[in-house]
Amino acid sequence: MVYEALLLFGIVFVAGFLFDVITQSKHALTLRHLRQVWLFIVIGIYFVFCWTRSGQTLAMQTWRIRVADTDGKKLPLVKAIVRYCLTWMWFIPAMAINYQLGLKEWPMVIVLGIGIAGWAMTSRLDEHGQFLHDKLAKTRLFHVSSENEKIATM
């Protein structure tokens, strides 16, 4: 997840720059909600494109993980979009609690960390170790063997 975030930094940076150029924004808080919707869409396009094309983002290729339908087939567009929306559940519950309680700084970070850890624990509920958003989206993560592993097992 951290590696994916590092790669997304570049995409978000360019998308934010384009947003500022198109809207002539001079301040980051100008059109803040529209900027958030824009970034949600741009990040979604990145993930959905990668998942429907090869089943892997750049970070997933590095870790040799592929997302597919539950039967291993290529991920359809609708399932990729559903999975993208459901993956925000890693953050949304904790963000809602932070908003409701008006938390700032370290307490906010702690609640977010607990929320992420809680969502990660949902993989313990599945017999195959899949996360809850994959179960709900009817998708599954698969390990991709490297060429060296294929040769070694033949």
Buried (B, 14 or more C-beta within 10 A) or exposed (E): EEEBEEBBEEBBEEBBEEBBEEEEBEEEEEBEEEBEEBBEEBBBEBBBEBBBEBBBBEBBBEBEBBBBBBEEEBBEEEBBBBBBBBBBBBBBBBBEBBEEEEBEEEEBEEBBEEBBEEBEEBBEEEEEEBBBBBBBBEBBBBEBEEEEEEEEEE
